[in-house]
Amino acid sequence: MKYIFTIISCIALHFPEMENSSVIKNNIPDEGKAILVKVSFFPSFHLPVETIFNLNEKYFVFYSPVPHSVDLPQSILSHNSSDEEVREEYQNYLDERPRLVPFKSSLSDNDIVSIQNIVKTFSDSDFSDEVEEPATDGMSVNIAILLSNSKCYQLNPLNVPSQKQRELYQQILNIIISKNINDNNAVILKKLTEYD
């Protein structure tokens, strides 16, 4: 009986330690979770734009990495500027290339989970930075992903992203579109979606 009491006492003394160790294990973050995603869009006939999604702090920023400048199309340069048709063509050209208004917006838990779920399904080839046959026209993209285990990936699929890479940047565009309230940005975002 004396031995049984000793055994029960030892278990009782160590039980809180065992319970605490399981709590600690349950608080360890998922090692493959995306915590930061940056996407740069380089459309062939429009100015580039970038976005950074900070999934830990639940926000994103949308901005242009270059100054706003609109080159005159050759058809405008070769015509008399007093011609009404040329002025209308030029105005249409400018309307398709408005100045981007940078903005920051919060991310919902659903936004964050949707991005993390796509990244979780990436294969080794989706994380690869090799492009076999880049296209010559279209929209080129550059993607950087930081995971919770401090692994950082830079993906340069150029004009030929994998299906998962495309799914990721399209989801990011959808989130930006849903949070945008600026007319100029709406034109720019619409142009980006038309490249696919």
GUTOR-131835 format. One record per residue: residue number from 1; x, y, z of N, C-alpha, C, O in turn. Coordinates in Angstrom, 3 decimals, decimal comma. Layout:
! GUTOR-131835
[NUM [X Y Z] [X Y Z] [X Y Z] [X Y Z]];
...
This chain:
! GUTOR-131835
[1 [0,811 -1,178 0,000] [0,000 0,000 0,000] [0,867 1,260 0,000] [0,543 2,270 -0,624]];
[2 [1,982 1,155 0,727] [2,911 2,269 0,813] [3,444 2,619 -0,578] [3,596 3,795 -0,910]];
[3 [3,731 1,586 -1,395] [4,263 1,804 -2,742] [3,217 2,449 -3,654] [3,548 3,314 -4,465]];
[4 [1,981 2,038 -3,522] [0,907 2,608 -4,353] [0,755 4,088 -4,045] [0,596 4,892 -4,963]];
[5 [0,800 4,468 -2,758] [0,687 5,863 -2,370] [1,851 6,685 -2,964] [1,650 7,807 -3,431]];
[6 [3,050 6,119 -2,940] [4,235 6,791 -3,485] [4,087 6,991 -4,989] [4,413 8,058 -5,510]];
[7 [3,599 5,971 -5,687] [3,424 6,063 -7,140] [2,383 7,122 -7,489] [2,593 7,931 -8,393]];
[8 [1,267 7,117 -6,777] [0,205 8,104 -7,031] [0,722 9,514 -6,746] [0,415 10,447 -7,487]];
[9 [1,498 9,671 -5,687] [2,068 10,982 -5,348] [3,000 11,474 -6,444] [2,970 12,651 -6,803]];
[10 [3,823 10,589 -6,975] [4,761 10,971 -8,043] [4,007 11,386 -9,305] [4,366 12,370 -9,952]];
[11 [2,963 10,634 -9,650] [2,168 10,969 -10,842] [1,492 12,316 -10,630] [1,481 13,149 -11,535]];
[12 [0,930 12,540 -9,449] [0,239 13,798 -9,157] [1,199 14,978 -9,242] [0,828 16,043 -9,734]];
[13 [2,430 14,800 -8,768] [3,413 15,879 -8,820] [3,852 16,198 -10,246] [4,117 17,356 -10,569]];
[14 [3,930 15,182 -11,095] [4,409 15,389 -12,472] [3,290 15,697 -13,457] [3,566 16,133 -14,575]];
[15 [2,027 15,482 -13,070] [0,915 15,707 -13,985] [0,842 17,153 -14,482] [0,640 17,361 -15,678]];
[16 [1,001 18,171 -13,609] [0,964 19,549 -14,117] [2,053 19,809 -15,151] [1,810 20,534 -16,115]];
[17 [3,246 19,242 -14,983] [4,326 19,425 -15,959] [3,942 18,817 -17,296] [4,185 19,409 -18,348]];
[18 [3,337 17,621 -17,252] [2,932 16,955 -18,487] [1,851 17,778 -19,181] [1,862 17,909 -20,405]];
[19 [0,914 18,335 -18,407] [-0,167 19,135 -18,978] [0,400 20,398 -19,623] [0,000 20,754 -20,731]];
[20 [1,334 21,085 -18,938] [1,937 22,289 -19,480] [2,714 22,028 -20,754] [2,685 22,851 -21,669]];
[21 [3,415 20,893 -20,838] [4,188 20,604 -22,035] [3,277 20,408 -23,239] [3,655 20,772 -24,352]];
[22 [2,081 19,840 -23,049] [1,166 19,682 -24,174] [0,597 21,030 -24,597] [0,346 21,244 -25,783]];
[23 [0,387 21,944 -23,648] [-0,105 23,281 -23,990] [0,933 24,013 -24,821] [0,593 24,658 -25,812]];
[24 [2,190 23,918 -24,429] [3,263 24,571 -25,177] [3,321 24,028 -26,604] [3,456 24,802 -27,552]];
[25 [3,223 22,733 -26,765] [3,274 22,145 -28,099] [2,132 22,648 -28,972] [2,316 22,871 -30,168]];
[26 [0,945 22,829 -28,379] [-0,200 23,296 -29,158] [-0,068 24,755 -29,573] [-0,763 25,193 -30,491]];
[27 [0,803 25,517 -28,924] [0,986 26,919 -29,284] [2,108 27,140 -30,294] [2,360 28,279 -30,685]];
[28 [2,773 26,096 -30,717] [3,825 26,240 -31,723] [3,170 26,572 -33,056] [2,262 25,858 -33,481]];
[29 [3,612 27,657 -33,740] [2,959 28,039 -34,994] [3,233 27,018 -36,096] [4,221 26,285 -36,062]];
[30 [2,338 26,996 -37,058] [2,504 26,149 -38,231] [3,772 26,602 -38,969] [3,885 27,765 -39,356]];
[31 [4,706 25,697 -39,157] [6,012 26,053 -39,722] [5,945 26,518 -41,173] [6,806 27,284 -41,608]];
[32 [4,943 26,074 -41,934] [4,893 26,432 -43,344] [3,926 27,546 -43,667] [3,552 27,716 -44,827]];
[33 [3,509 28,313 -42,670] [2,483 29,331 -42,872] [3,084 30,581 -43,512] [4,129 31,069 -43,080]];
[34 [2,418 31,090 -44,541] [2,856 32,346 -45,157] [2,564 33,492 -44,208] [1,461 33,597 -43,671]];
[35 [3,563 34,359 -43,998] [3,338 35,515 -43,129] [3,501 36,835 -43,886] [3,036 37,876 -43,421]];
[36 [4,158 36,799 -45,047] [4,320 38,004 -45,868] [4,355 37,582 -47,329] [5,063 36,645 -47,697]];
[37 [3,589 38,278 -48,156] [3,592 38,002 -49,599] [3,687 39,335 -50,327] [2,905 40,252 -50,076]];
[38 [4,650 39,428 -51,228] [4,815 40,633 -52,055] [4,670 40,212 -53,509] [5,300 39,249 -53,946]];
[39 [3,846 40,928 -54,255] [3,675 40,620 -55,673] [3,902 41,895 -56,472] [3,324 42,942 -56,179]];
[40 [4,755 41,786 -57,489] [4,996 42,888 -58,422] [4,391 42,501 -59,763] [4,637 41,407 -60,271]];
[41 [3,604 43,399 -60,330] [2,962 43,177 -61,625] [3,607 44,097 -62,649] [3,700 45,306 -62,437]];
[42 [4,053 43,521 -63,759] [4,685 44,287 -64,819] [3,917 44,070 -66,125] [4,334 43,257 -66,950]];
[43 [2,800 44,784 -66,328] [2,046 44,613 -67,569] [2,794 45,238 -68,743] [3,473 46,252 -68,584]];
[44 [2,667 44,634 -69,911] [3,423 45,087 -71,083] [3,138 46,528 -71,476] [4,057 47,257 -71,849]];
[45 [1,884 46,951 -71,397] [1,518 48,257 -71,939] [1,023 49,248 -70,894] [0,413 50,262 -71,232]];
[46 [1,286 48,952 -69,621] [0,861 49,837 -68,537] [1,960 49,898 -67,482] [2,901 49,104 -67,504]];
[47 [1,831 50,843 -66,564] [2,855 51,004 -65,535] [2,806 49,854 -64,526] [1,731 49,325 -64,243]];
[48 [3,962 49,465 -63,982] [3,991 48,388 -62,986] [3,374 48,825 -61,662] [3,358 50,009 -61,327]];
[49 [2,872 47,852 -60,922] [2,339 48,094 -59,579] [2,832 46,989 -58,655] [3,222 45,913 -59,108]];
[50 [2,809 47,265 -57,366] [3,230 46,268 -56,372] [2,265 46,265 -55,207] [1,559 47,240 -54,952]];
[51 [2,255 45,144 -54,508] [1,481 45,045 -53,283] [2,247 44,190 -52,287] [2,925 43,233 -52,660]];
[52 [2,129 44,546 -51,030] [2,718 43,760 -49,945] [1,587 43,382 -48,990] [0,864 44,246 -48,493]];
[53 [1,447 42,084 -48,744] [0,438 41,579 -47,818] [1,140 41,100 -46,554] [1,854 40,098 -46,578]];
[54 [0,939 41,813 -45,454] [1,494 41,425 -44,161] [0,401 40,639 -43,436] [-0,515 41,220 -42,852]];
[55 [0,512 39,308 -43,483] [-0,538 38,449 -42,946] [-0,508 38,378 -41,419] [-1,529 38,082 -40,800]];
[56 [0,630 38,642 -40,812] [0,717 38,664 -39,347] [0,013 39,889 -38,772] [-0,716 39,802 -37,784]];
[57 [0,249 41,025 -39,409] [-0,330 42,268 -38,902] [-1,645 42,628 -39,582] [-2,225 43,674 -39,291]];
[58 [-2,124 41,768 -40,489] [-3,452 41,855 -41,105] [-3,680 43,136 -41,900] [-4,687 43,818 -41,707]];
[59 [-2,748 43,464 -42,791] [-2,964 44,601 -43,686] [-2,198 44,371 -44,983] [-1,319 43,513 -45,063]];
[60 [-2,555 45,164 -46,001] [-1,769 45,192 -47,231] [-1,609 46,634 -47,681] [-2,389 47,510 -47,308]];
[61 [-0,579 46,863 -48,492] [-0,387 48,149 -49,147] [-0,337 47,910 -50,649] [0,157 46,881 -51,111]];
[62 [-0,849 48,863 -51,396] [-0,893 48,804 -52,855] [-0,279 50,105 -53,354] [-0,704 51,185 -52,944]];
[63 [0,714 50,015 -54,234] [1,454 51,209 -54,640] [2,143 50,969 -55,979] [2,127 49,861 -56,514]];
[64 [2,748 52,033 -56,509] [3,526 51,921 -57,737] [5,012 52,032 -57,400] [5,410 52,923 -56,649]];
[65 [5,836 51,132 -57,950] [7,269 51,209 -57,665] [8,009 52,220 -58,541] [9,215 52,410 -58,382]];
[66 [7,299 52,868 -59,461] [7,920 53,827 -60,377] [7,110 55,116 -60,387] [5,930 55,105 -60,037]];
[67 [7,729 56,229 -60,784] [6,961 57,474 -60,895] [5,940 57,363 -62,028] [6,147 56,640 -63,003]];
[68 [4,855 58,081 -61,879] [3,832 58,073 -62,928] [4,324 58,909 -64,105] [4,561 60,110 -63,973]];
[69 [4,472 58,270 -65,234] [4,813 58,989 -66,463] [4,164 58,244 -67,615] [4,215 57,017 -67,694]];
[70 [3,559 59,003 -68,493] [2,851 58,398 -69,613] [3,521 58,853 -70,894] [3,491 60,035 -71,237]];
[71 [4,126 57,909 -71,599] [4,762 58,226 -72,882] [3,692 58,440 -73,939] [2,669 57,755 -73,968]];
[72 [3,954 59,404 -74,801] [3,010 59,653 -75,893] [3,091 58,532 -76,919] [4,188 58,117 -77,295]];
[73 [1,941 58,035 -77,377] [1,986 57,019 -78,436] [2,474 57,624 -79,744] [2,303 58,819 -79,987]];
[74 [3,075 56,801 -80,575] [3,635 57,275 -81,849] [2,591 57,958 -82,717] [2,901 58,936 -83,397]];
[75 [1,362 57,461 -82,706] [0,316 58,054 -83,548] [0,053 59,509 -83,152] [-0,287 60,327 -84,007]];
[76 [0,207 59,838 -81,870] [0,009 61,213 -81,402] [1,178 62,087 -81,847] [0,996 63,212 -82,313]];
[77 [2,368 61,545 -81,692] [3,564 62,318 -82,028] [3,636 62,667 -83,516] [4,207 63,692 -83,889]];
[78 [3,066 61,829 -84,350] [3,174 62,044 -85,798] [2,022 62,872 -86,370] [1,987 63,117 -87,577]];
[79 [1,062 63,317 -85,515] [-0,075 64,099 -85,988] [-0,033 65,517 -85,448] [0,694 65,831 -84,506]];
[80 [-0,831 66,352 -86,071] [-1,010 67,716 -85,610] [-1,876 67,664 -84,353] [-2,945 67,053 -84,368]];
[81 [-1,433 68,294 -83,272] [-2,151 68,213 -82,003] [-3,487 68,953 -82,029] [-4,290 68,788 -81,111]];
[82 [-3,742 69,747 -83,037] [-5,026 70,447 -83,115] [-6,131 69,551 -83,681] [-7,313 69,888 -83,606]];
[83 [-5,752 68,453 -84,226] [-6,727 67,525 -84,798] [-7,568 66,908 -83,679] [-7,021 66,313 -82,751]];
[84 [-8,901 67,047 -83,762] [-9,820 66,563 -82,727] [-9,721 65,055 -82,515] [-9,782 64,582 -81,381]];
[85 [-9,571 64,319 -83,577] [-9,473 62,856 -83,483] [-8,220 62,430 -82,725] [-8,241 61,482 -81,939]];
[86 [-7,133 63,146 -82,975] [-5,873 62,835 -82,290] [-5,984 63,174 -80,813] [-5,502 62,418 -79,970]];
[87 [-6,612 64,303 -80,487] [-6,792 64,676 -79,082] [-7,661 63,662 -78,351] [-7,395 63,320 -77,199]];
[88 [-8,692 63,187 -79,021] [-9,561 62,175 -78,407] [-8,794 60,871 -78,182] [-8,941 60,225 -77,145]];
[89 [-7,975 60,493 -79,163] [-7,150 59,280 -79,018] [-6,184 59,435 -77,842] [-5,988 58,511 -77,052]];
[90 [-5,589 60,618 -77,747] [-4,650 60,878 -76,657] [-5,359 60,831 -75,299] [-4,825 60,270 -74,343]];
[91 [-6,556 61,416 -75,210] [-7,299 61,394 -73,947] [-7,670 59,969 -73,556] [-7,597 59,616 -72,379]];
[92 [-8,066 59,151 -74,520] [-8,360 57,741 -74,240] [-7,121 57,016 -73,730] [-7,192 56,198 -72,814]];
[93 [-5,988 57,336 -74,344] [-4,715 56,746 -73,926] [-4,420 57,106 -72,468] [-4,030 56,249 -71,676]];
[94 [-4,611 58,386 -72,123] [-4,369 58,838 -70,746] [-5,375 58,216 -69,770] [-5,014 57,848 -68,653]];
[95 [-6,621 58,103 -70,194] [-7,656 57,536 -69,323] [-7,353 56,087 -68,945] [-7,751 55,626 -67,875]];
[96 [-6,663 55,383 -69,806] [-6,294 53,992 -69,516] [-5,057 53,893 -68,636] [-4,709 52,800 -68,190]];
[97 [-4,386 55,007 -68,378] [-3,161 55,021 -67,595] [-3,194 56,107 -66,515] [-2,330 56,984 -66,497]];
[98 [-4,173 56,056 -65,625] [-4,260 57,097 -64,591] [-3,159 56,934 -63,544] [-2,494 55,902 -63,456]];
[99 [-2,999 57,988 -62,764] [-2,024 57,959 -61,672] [-2,559 57,059 -60,555] [-3,682 57,244 -60,088]];
[100 [-1,758 56,095 -60,136] [-2,148 55,205 -59,041] [-2,144 55,981 -57,730] [-1,246 56,784 -57,476]];
[101 [-3,147 55,736 -56,907] [-3,214 56,345 -55,586] [-2,892 55,241 -54,568] [-3,710 54,350 -54,341]];
[102 [-1,712 55,299 -53,960] [-1,338 54,233 -53,021] [-2,294 54,199 -51,835] [-2,787 55,233 -51,383]];
[103 [-2,544 52,993 -51,343] [-3,392 52,884 -50,162] [-3,052 51,650 -49,349] [-2,433 50,699 -49,826]];
[104 [-3,486 51,710 -48,100] [-3,321 50,605 -47,154] [-4,720 50,172 -46,730] [-5,611 51,007 -46,571]];
[105 [-4,912 48,873 -46,548] [-6,208 48,376 -46,095] [-5,998 47,178 -45,178] [-4,984 46,484 -45,250]];
[106 [-6,979 46,958 -44,319] [-6,903 45,815 -43,416] [-7,298 44,537 -44,148] [-7,984 44,569 -45,170]];
[107 [-6,852 43,422 -43,603] [-7,193 42,102 -44,122] [-8,063 41,382 -43,109] [-7,791 41,410 -41,909]];
[108 [-9,112 40,736 -43,603] [-9,957 39,927 -42,720] [-9,278 38,577 -42,489] [-8,354 38,204 -43,212]];
[109 [-9,734 37,870 -41,499] [-9,212 36,522 -41,261] [-9,454 35,629 -42,475] [-8,611 34,798 -42,810]];
[110 [-10,602 35,795 -43,136] [-10,894 35,012 -44,343] [-9,919 35,325 -45,470] [-9,488 34,423 -46,189]];
[111 [-9,565 36,611 -45,630] [-8,569 36,996 -46,651] [-7,252 36,282 -46,386] [-6,639 35,719 -47,293]];
[112 [-6,829 36,315 -45,129] [-5,543 35,722 -44,744] [-5,550 34,214 -44,961] [-4,606 33,655 -45,520]];
[113 [-6,615 33,563 -44,518] [-6,705 32,109 -44,672] [-6,723 31,725 -46,150] [-6,117 30,725 -46,535]];
[114 [-7,413 32,509 -46,981] [-7,472 32,181 -48,409] [-6,084 32,202 -49,041] [-5,776 31,358 -49,882]];
[115 [-5,248 33,154 -48,646] [-3,883 33,238 -49,180] [-3,021 32,113 -48,621] [-2,301 31,448 -49,365]];
[116 [-3,096 31,903 -47,310] [-2,293 30,843 -46,696] [-2,663 29,467 -47,245] [-1,788 28,618 -47,415]];
[117 [-3,936 29,238 -47,522] [-4,358 27,950 -48,072] [-3,799 27,709 -49,471] [-3,470 26,576 -49,823]];
[118 [-3,691 28,759 -50,259] [-3,097 28,605 -51,599] [-1,610 28,287 -51,471] [-1,111 27,373 -52,128]];
[119 [-0,897 29,042 -50,625] [0,545 28,816 -50,457] [0,809 27,413 -49,915] [1,788 26,777 -50,305]];
[120 [-0,053 26,921 -49,017] [0,117 25,573 -48,458] [0,091 24,499 -49,542] [0,701 23,441 -49,385]];
[121 [-0,611 24,767 -50,636] [-0,730 23,769 -51,701] [0,392 23,878 -52,736] [0,422 23,107 -53,695]];
[122 [1,317 24,831 -52,549] [2,436 24,964 -53,475] [3,303 23,713 -53,437] [3,614 23,191 -52,366]];
[123 [3,683 23,247 -54,598] [4,649 22,149 -54,697] [6,046 22,758 -54,793] [6,192 23,979 -54,843]];
[124 [7,066 21,908 -54,818] [8,445 22,402 -54,982] [8,593 23,189 -56,276] [9,297 24,198 -56,309]];
[125 [7,935 22,737 -57,348] [8,058 23,441 -58,628] [7,376 24,810 -58,571] [7,800 25,733 -59,267]];
[126 [6,316 24,960 -57,747] [5,670 26,264 -57,598] [6,586 27,251 -56,869] [6,513 28,458 -57,100]];
[127 [7,454 26,729 -55,984] [8,410 27,580 -55,282] [9,689 27,789 -56,089] [10,570 28,538 -55,667]];
[128 [9,798 27,143 -57,227] [11,002 27,230 -58,047] [11,092 28,588 -58,734] [10,078 29,216 -59,040]];
[129 [12,311 29,021 -58,966] [12,559 30,305 -59,630] [13,016 30,093 -61,074] [13,596 30,995 -61,679]];
[130 [12,762 28,927 -61,617] [13,211 28,634 -62,982] [12,048 28,739 -63,959] [10,947 28,261 -63,687]];
[131 [12,306 29,368 -65,094] [11,308 29,493 -66,152] [11,887 28,857 -67,405] [12,959 29,245 -67,869]];
[132 [11,168 27,870 -67,955] [11,684 27,172 -69,131] [11,535 27,995 -70,397] [12,503 28,190 -71,132]];
[133 [10,320 28,483 -70,655] [10,077 29,247 -71,876] [9,259 30,485 -71,571] [8,033 30,441 -71,672]];
[134 [9,892 31,587 -71,201] [9,120 32,795 -70,900] [8,443 33,347 -72,156] [9,007 33,320 -73,250]];
[135 [7,234 33,843 -71,970] [6,531 34,483 -73,078] [7,123 35,860 -73,315] [7,803 36,402 -72,444]];
[136 [6,876 36,426 -74,471] [7,461 37,727 -74,785] [6,517 38,882 -74,482] [6,971 40,010 -74,292]];
[137 [5,224 38,626 -74,432] [4,247 39,676 -74,161] [3,309 39,252 -73,055] [3,294 38,087 -72,657]];
[138 [2,527 40,193 -72,557] [1,587 39,877 -71,499] [1,986 40,568 -70,221] [2,598 41,635 -70,253]];
[139 [1,648 39,973 -69,096] [1,996 40,552 -67,804] [2,993 39,655 -67,089] [2,729 38,478 -66,841]];
[140 [4,118 40,219 -66,769] [5,138 39,510 -66,010] [4,902 39,759 -64,523] [4,503 40,853 -64,125]];
[141 [5,152 38,735 -63,705] [4,987 38,894 -62,263] [6,244 38,440 -61,527] [7,008 37,605 -62,011]];
[142 [6,428 39,010 -60,359] [7,492 38,617 -59,447] [6,824 38,449 -58,093] [6,094 39,332 -57,642]];
[143 [7,075 37,311 -57,440] [6,419 37,012 -56,162] [7,485 36,694 -55,114] [8,400 35,911 -55,367]];
[144 [7,361 37,303 -53,947] [8,220 36,964 -52,806] [7,316 36,479 -51,676] [6,300 37,102 -51,368]];
[145 [7,701 35,354 -51,061] [6,903 34,770 -49,979] [7,818 34,498 -48,796] [8,856 33,851 -48,944]];
[146 [7,434 34,993 -47,617] [8,151 34,713 -46,376] [7,269 33,800 -45,542] [6,102 34,102 -45,294]];
[147 [7,843 32,671 -45,108] [7,107 31,722 -44,285] [7,459 31,897 -42,811] [8,460 32,529 -42,472]];
[148 [6,632 31,334 -41,944] [6,841 31,481 -40,505] [8,100 30,787 -40,017] [8,563 31,072 -38,913]];
[149 [8,668 29,881 -40,810] [9,919 29,229 -40,425] [11,136 29,995 -40,942] [12,245 29,462 -40,967]];
[150 [10,927 31,248 -41,353] [11,953 32,174 -41,854] [12,464 31,830 -43,240] [13,418 32,449 -43,712]];
[151 [11,853 30,857 -43,905] [12,235 30,586 -45,291] [11,632 31,657 -46,173] [10,461 32,012 -46,039]];
[152 [12,452 32,166 -47,079] [12,014 33,217 -47,984] [12,203 32,724 -49,414] [13,262 32,203 -49,765]];
[153 [11,175 32,891 -50,228] [11,224 32,447 -51,622] [10,982 33,637 -52,534] [10,088 34,449 -52,295]];
[154 [11,793 33,729 -53,586] [11,543 34,706 -54,634] [11,225 33,937 -55,901] [12,030 33,132 -56,370]];
[155 [10,056 34,186 -56,446] [9,598 33,488 -57,635] [9,500 34,482 -58,785] [8,867 35,530 -58,654]];
[156 [10,114 34,160 -59,887] [10,076 35,010 -61,067] [9,492 34,243 -62,245] [10,217 33,910 -63,182]];
[157 [8,196 33,956 -62,213] [7,625 33,181 -63,319] [7,488 33,996 -64,607] [7,103 33,461 -65,647]];
[158 [7,800 35,277 -64,534] [7,666 36,168 -65,690] [6,249 36,076 -66,234] [5,286 36,312 -65,505]];
[159 [6,115 35,730 -67,524] [4,795 35,689 -68,154] [4,164 34,301 -68,126] [3,070 34,106 -68,657]];
[160 [4,839 33,344 -67,518] [4,330 31,963 -67,536] [4,276 31,381 -66,118] [5,010 30,444 -65,806]];
[161 [3,405 31,937 -65,255] [3,308 31,404 -63,896] [2,673 30,019 -63,899] [1,924 29,662 -64,808]];
[162 [2,986 29,255 -62,871] [2,314 27,964 -62,702] [0,856 28,230 -62,318] [0,478 29,357 -61,999]];
[163 [0,066 27,193 -62,354] [-1,346 27,334 -62,000] [-1,509 27,877 -60,578] [-2,350 28,744 -60,340]];
[164 [-0,714 27,373 -59,635] [-0,806 27,812 -58,232] [-0,301 29,243 -58,053] [-0,878 30,006 -57,278]];
[165 [0,772 29,619 -58,762] [1,270 30,993 -58,699] [0,207 31,961 -59,225] [-0,031 33,018 -58,641]];
[166 [-0,429 31,579 -60,344] [-1,494 32,400 -60,922] [-2,676 32,503 -59,944] [-3,242 33,581 -59,760]];
[167 [-3,036 31,388 -59,327] [-4,138 31,378 -58,360] [-3,836 32,324 -57,199] [-4,724 33,032 -56,725]];
[168 [-2,580 32,337 -56,742] [-2,184 33,212 -55,641] [-2,318 34,677 -56,032] [-2,952 35,449 -55,312]];
[169 [-1,734 35,074 -57,158] [-1,772 36,504 -57,469] [-3,173 36,944 -57,904] [-3,521 38,111 -57,728]];
[170 [-3,984 36,043 -58,465] [-5,366 36,416 -58,780] [-6,185 36,623 -57,508] [-7,018 37,527 -57,445]];
[171 [-5,950 35,786 -56,493] [-6,648 35,974 -55,215] [-6,236 37,288 -54,579] [-7,069 37,997 -54,015]];
[172 [-4,966 37,612 -54,668] [-4,473 38,881 -54,129] [-5,121 40,053 -54,863] [-5,539 41,024 -54,232]];
[173 [-5,209 39,968 -56,201] [-5,885 41,024 -56,962] [-7,356 41,140 -56,557] [-7,873 42,248 -56,413]];
[174 [-8,026 40,008 -56,375] [-9,437 40,037 -55,975] [-9,627 40,740 -54,635] [-10,579 41,500 -54,455]];
[175 [-8,720 40,483 -53,697] [-8,811 41,139 -52,383] [-8,595 42,641 -52,528] [-9,324 43,433 -51,931]];
[176 [-7,599 43,040 -53,317] [-7,331 44,472 -53,511] [-8,537 45,146 -54,163] [-8,953 46,225 -53,742]];
[177 [-9,096 44,507 -55,191] [-10,263 45,072 -55,882] [-11,428 45,254 -54,908] [-12,123 46,270 -54,947]];
[178 [-11,637 44,268 -54,035] [-12,768 44,348 -53,096] [-12,585 45,461 -52,062] [-13,570 45,940 -51,500]];
[179 [-11,349 45,877 -51,803] [-11,094 46,898 -50,773] [-10,819 48,283 -51,370] [-10,780 49,269 -50,634]];
[180 [-10,631 48,371 -52,671] [-10,306 49,632 -53,324] [-11,526 50,551 -53,369] [-12,643 50,097 -53,617]];
[181 [-11,305 51,850 -53,127] [-12,394 52,817 -53,235] [-12,023 53,968 -54,176] [-12,752 54,957 -54,251]];
[182 [-10,906 53,852 -54,891] [-10,434 54,927 -55,756] [-10,689 54,592 -57,221] [-10,402 53,479 -57,662]];
[183 [-11,225 55,548 -57,975] [-11,553 55,326 -59,395] [-10,300 55,070 -60,236] [-10,308 54,201 -61,108]];
[184 [-9,229 55,818 -59,982] [-7,983 55,591 -60,743] [-7,483 54,167 -60,540] [-7,131 53,476 -61,495]];
[185 [-7,458 53,740 -59,283] [-6,990 52,387 -58,975] [-7,894 51,333 -59,599] [-7,425 50,270 -60,005]];
[186 [-9,191 51,627 -59,675] [-10,127 50,675 -60,286] [-9,773 50,441 -61,753] [-9,840 49,311 -62,238]];
[187 [-9,398 51,500 -62,453] [-8,992 51,371 -63,870] [-7,722 50,522 -63,965] [-7,633 49,629 -64,807]];
[188 [-6,751 50,796 -63,111] [-5,474 50,070 -63,124] [-5,703 48,596 -62,804] [-5,162 47,727 -63,488]];
[189 [-6,495 48,304 -61,775] [-6,754 46,926 -61,382] [-7,519 46,177 -62,462] [-7,265 44,994 -62,689]];
[190 [-8,448 46,844 -63,128] [-9,194 46,205 -64,221] [-8,233 45,819 -65,340] [-8,338 44,728 -65,901]];
[191 [-7,304 46,702 -65,663] [-6,317 46,405 -66,717] [-5,483 45,179 -66,331] [-5,202 44,329 -67,176]];
[192 [-5,088 45,088 -65,059] [-4,294 43,941 -64,620] [-5,058 42,628 -64,789] [-4,484 41,618 -65,195]];
[193 [-6,354 42,649 -64,476] [-7,146 41,417 -64,606] [-7,356 41,041 -66,066] [-7,601 39,872 -66,363]];
[194 [-7,268 41,977 -66,965] [-7,468 41,692 -68,395] [-6,258 41,011 -69,024] [-6,356 40,489 -70,134]];
[195 [-5,136 41,007 -68,344] [-3,938 40,369 -68,916] [-4,017 38,848 -68,865] [-3,249 38,184 -69,562]];
[196 [-4,913 38,271 -68,071] [-4,984 36,819 -67,996] [-5,991 36,238 -68,947] [-6,162 35,020 -68,996]];
